[in-house]
Structures are given as structure tokens and as C-alpha cells.
């Protein structure tokens, strides 16, 4: 399976995105997954990936130092902020790769728009749009970071915070069921993408439309299941307690994505993301 290639802003150095398989973490309406999905997933259910995918990357074999703070943190409870993907540049330049129908037709009739309303913080947010399509290929509006941006190296520990809104118009136009938010871990063979371990899910409750969710994900990155761990807060309430688990495979790195991803569907789906950042402390 070849990695799906995209395009990044001209102001950002080019790189190669990692493979889509390996040890996958999602917050769902998809990646870890904080996601939204019906249970089980249906063809009409979009998959929103704020994903941390531990897969093979080609970003170098040695881990850098913890990094340099980007600026004075907005919230002192979050310590130093080491990377931002919060759209406050007014474009997609903070993200390494952009995968939409505008960069590759295989991604469907999709796009990422920078908007001034609604926003959760600052002046800008991103609107992920997937329009009706029937070409047989999955459709995605997606942005990806580098391994260095993500900080996902053996022995490193970080917090990742972002906000997501699921609009009542444009997110689940066909299903009359009650979608659930959940966090998911999934292991797949990097070459074949076949599942090699049972999925683990933490259900977070029924979805609330037209509401900004504030997510904070705490990860210790390690191949050792006695060292690696995850925990998750939603709206500063701990919903997944600290749980020891393998968070890295042996592929060599991690990248982070936000997206709206789905199979073909005969209507438009929309999702909003804002405020993504990597930081070194968190106090609810």
C-alpha cells in the first residue's frame, strides 16, 4: 500500500507523509481516535480524524530535543506550547500536508476552508467539507503534521489539545440513529493494513451538535506497554483515566492528523476544527 500523497503550503518545506497503517489512535468522528461514529459505522457516517498514527515515517531516525516554546502560552495551565496548528496564520501553513480533492482528485470533492465564524479561539478556525461523491473511493479533507511537530518519539510525553464542532446541518445527513463519541486504539500490519489486535474503544457519550468540544489528550509514547499511556479530557473533565498501553509500534515515528473522512455519500458533510497545539503541562 503506497502512502497517499498530498500538497502542503508553499511556505512549508516539503516532506513525505507516513503510511496509513500501523498502531492507530483516533478520537472519533475519527484518530488516538476522538471520534464520532454510529455503532457500528455505516457508509453514511463520516469519520473525523484527529488522529495520531504511529506508522513508518521518513523524518529521521534520531529523536530531537523536546523543542522550543513557540511563544507565551495562552493558558498558563498548559505550560509551554511547542507546536500550533490553530489556523491563526490565516491559512494552512502550520500543517505539513494537505490532502483534499483540490490536491488530488482521488480524495473526492473535498476541501479545507479557513473561516472567521464559528471559531473557538483567536480569529480563525478550519472548515472541513466533503461534498457528495459516488466514484467508489473514500473521500477525505485532511491535514497532517510532521513527526517533529507531533513530538511522538520513544520516551517523550506530551499533551495535545484542540476543539471540534459537529454542526447539526452537514454532519450526518442520512442516519437517524444517535452517534457516539469515542476514543479508539487499533493495530494494523503496516504493509497489508490487516488488523493484528482487537480494537479498544472508550465511549465518551452521545454527540452534542453545534457545540464546541474541547479535547486534551495526554500521551506517553512508547513501544513498551508498561511505559506508554494515554488519558483524555473532554471539556476539562477526565473521561479516560490514565491507562497504560503500547502507544508506538516499531515503525519509527508518529504523525498527527485532523480530517473529515468517509465513504461515498450523496450529501455534503461539514466539520470544524480549531486550536490544535502540543504542550507540556495541563491542569483541568
C-alpha positions in Angstrom: 0.0 0.0 0.0 1.5 3.3 -1.1 1.1 6.4 1.2 -1.5 8.8 -0.1 0.3 11.9 -1.1 -0.9 15.5 -0.8 0.3 19.0 -1.1 1.5 21.4 1.6 1.6 25.2 1.7 4.4 26.6 -0.4 5.7 28.3 2.7 6.3 25.0 4.4 9.2 22.6 3.5 8.0 19.5 1.6 8.1 16.1 3.2 6.6 12.6 2.8 3.6 11.6 4.9 3.7 8.3 6.8 1.8 5.2 5.9 -1.8 4.9 7.0 -1.3 1.6 8.8 0.5 0.6 12.0 -0.6 1.4 15.5 -3.5 3.8 15.1 -5.0 6.1 17.7 -8.2 8.0 17.0 -10.6 10.5 18.8 -13.8 9.8 16.5 -16.0 11.2 14.2 -12.4 9.5 13.8 -8.0 9.3 15.0 -5.7 8.2 19.0 -9.5 8.5 17.8 -11.5 11.0 19.4 -14.2 10.3 17.0 -17.8 10.4 16.1 -19.5 7.4 14.7 -22.6 5.3 14.8 -22.0 1.9 16.4 -21.4 0.2 14.1 -20.0 2.5 11.4 -22.3 2.9 8.4 -21.5 4.0 4.9 -23.1 7.4 5.6 -21.2 8.1 8.8 -18.2 10.5 8.3 -15.0 9.8 10.2 -13.4 12.8 11.6 -9.8 12.2 12.3 -7.8 14.0 14.9 -5.5 11.1 14.6 -2.2 10.1 16.0 -0.9 7.3 13.6 2.2 5.5 14.8 3.4 4.3 11.4 6.6 4.3 9.5 7.8 7.8 8.7 10.8 9.1 6.8 11.6 12.0 9.1 14.9 10.8 10.5 16.0 8.1 12.9 17.0 10.2 15.9 14.7 12.0 18.3 15.3 15.7 18.7 15.3 17.6 21.9 12.0 18.5 23.4 11.9 21.6 21.4 11.5 25.3 21.9 8.3 27.1 23.1 6.5 28.8 20.2 5.5 31.8 22.3 4.0 32.7 25.7 1.2 30.2 26.3 -2.4 31.4 26.1 -3.3 29.5 29.2 -0.8 29.1 32.0 -2.4 25.8 32.9 -0.9 24.4 29.7 2.7 25.1 30.4 4.8 25.7 27.3 3.4 25.3 23.8 5.8 23.7 21.4 3.7 23.4 18.2 0.5 25.0 16.9 -1.9 24.0 14.2 -4.5 26.5 15.2 -5.1 28.3 11.9 -4.1 31.7 13.3 -1.8 32.3 10.4 -5.0 32.6 8.3 -4.0 29.7 6.1 -3.0 26.0 6.3 0.8 26.8 6.6 1.1 25.4 10.1 0.4 21.9 8.7 2.8 19.9 6.7 0.5 18.2 4.2 -3.0 19.0 2.8 -5.0 16.1 1.3 -8.2 17.2 -0.4 -9.8 16.9 -3.8 -8.0 20.1 -4.7 -4.6 18.5 -4.2 -5.6 15.0 -5.6 -8.9 14.1 -7.3 -8.8 10.6 -5.6 -9.7 12.4 -2.4 -13.1 13.3 -3.8 -14.9 16.6 -3.9 -13.4 17.9 -0.7 -11.7 21.0 0.7 -10.4 22.7 3.8 -11.5 26.4 4.2 -10.2 28.9 6.7 -13.2 30.7 8.3 -13.8 33.5 10.8 -17.0 32.0 12.1 -17.6 29.8 14.0 -14.3 29.9 16.0 -13.4 28.5 19.4 -10.3 30.7 20.0 -8.5 33.5 18.2 -9.7 34.8 14.8 -9.7 31.7 12.6 -10.9 28.1 12.5 -10.9 25.5 9.8 -14.0 24.1 8.0 -13.6 20.6 6.6 -16.0 19.9 3.7 -16.8 16.7 1.9 -19.4 17.1 -0.8 -21.5 14.4 -2.5 -19.5 11.8 -4.4 -20.0 8.4 -6.0 -16.7 7.4 -7.6 -16.1 4.4 -5.3 -13.1 5.8 -3.5 -13.1 7.1 0.2 -13.3 10.8 0.4 -11.1 12.9 2.7 -10.4 16.5 3.7 -7.3 16.2 5.7 -4.3 18.0 7.2 -1.2 16.3 8.6 1.7 17.3 10.7 5.3 16.0 10.7 6.8 13.7 13.3 8.8 16.6 14.7 5.7 18.7 15.1 3.9 15.9 16.8 6.8 15.1 19.2 6.0 11.4 19.0 9.3 9.7 19.9 10.1 6.9 22.3 10.1 8.1 25.8 8.5 11.5 25.1 5.4 12.7 26.9 3.0 15.4 25.6 -0.4 16.9 25.9 -2.4 17.6 22.7 -5.4 20.0 22.9 -7.9 21.0 20.2 -11.5 21.9 19.7 -14.0 20.4 17.4 -17.6 21.3 16.4 -20.1 18.9 14.8 -22.7 21.0 13.1 -26.3 19.8 13.1 -26.6 20.5 9.4 -24.0 18.8 7.4 -22.5 16.1 9.6 -24.9 13.0 9.4 -27.5 13.8 6.8 -28.8 10.2 6.3 -28.7 8.4 9.6 -31.5 8.8 12.2 -29.5 7.0 14.9 -27.7 8.5 17.8 -24.0 8.9 17.1 -21.5 8.5 19.9 -18.1 10.0 20.6 -15.3 7.5 21.4 -11.6 7.1 21.7 -10.1 4.2 19.8 -6.8 2.3 19.6 -6.2 -0.1 16.6 -3.2 -2.1 15.5 -2.7 -3.0 11.8 0.0 -4.5 9.8 2.0 -1.7 8.2 2.2 -3.5 4.8 -1.2 -5.2 4.5 -3.3 -2.9 6.7 -4.9 -6.1 8.2 -5.9 -5.8 11.9 -3.5 -7.7 14.1 -5.1 -6.9 17.5 -8.6 -6.3 18.7 -9.7 -2.7 18.7 -10.0 -0.9 22.1 -12.7 1.7 22.5 -13.6 4.2 25.2 -17.1 5.5 24.7 -17.5 9.2 25.7 -21.2 9.6 25.4 -23.8 10.8 22.8 -22.8 13.5 20.4 -24.0 17.1 21.0 -24.4 19.0 17.8 -23.5 22.7 17.3 -21.3 22.5 20.4 -17.5 23.2 20.7 -15.9 20.2 22.3 -12.5 20.9 24.0 -10.3 17.8 23.9 -7.0 17.3 25.7 -5.1 14.1 25.1 -2.1 13.1 27.3 0.2 10.5 25.7 3.4 8.9 26.8 4.9 7.5 23.6 6.5 4.0 24.0 6.6 0.6 22.4 6.6 -0.8 26.0 3.0 -1.2 27.3 4.2 -0.7 30.8 5.6 2.7 29.9 3.2 4.1 27.3 -0.1 5.5 28.4 -3.0 7.7 27.4 -5.6 9.7 29.2 -8.2 12.1 27.8 -10.2 15.1 29.0 -13.3 16.5 27.3 -14.3 20.0 28.3 -11.7 19.6 31.2 -13.4 16.6 32.6 -11.4 13.4 32.7 -13.3 10.8 30.6 -10.5 8.3 30.0 -8.3 7.7 33.1 -4.6 7.2 32.8 -4.3 3.8 31.0 -1.0 2.0 30.3 -0.9 0.7 26.8 1.6 0.4 23.9 1.4 3.7 22.0 4.2 3.2 19.4 4.8 0.4 17.0 8.3 -0.3 15.7 7.9 1.8 12.6 9.9 4.7 13.8 7.6 7.6 14.4 4.2 9.4 14.7 2.3 12.0 12.8 -0.9 13.8 13.7 -3.9 14.5 11.5 -7.2 16.3 11.6 -9.7 15.4 9.0 -13.2 14.6 7.8 -13.1 11.1 6.2 -15.9 8.9 4.8 -17.1 6.5 2.2 -19.1 7.8 -0.8 -22.3 9.5 0.2 -24.9 11.5 -1.6 -24.8 14.7 0.5 -22.4 17.2 2.0 -20.7 16.7 5.4 -19.0 19.5 7.3 -16.8 19.7 10.4 -14.9 22.5 12.2 -11.5 22.2 14.0 -9.8 24.9 16.0 -6.9 25.5 18.4 -4.7 22.4 17.9 -1.5 22.6 20.0 1.1 20.4 21.6 2.1 21.4 25.1 4.0 20.1 28.2 1.5 20.6 31.1 -2.2 20.6 31.8 -4.2 21.5 34.8 -8.0 21.0 34.5 
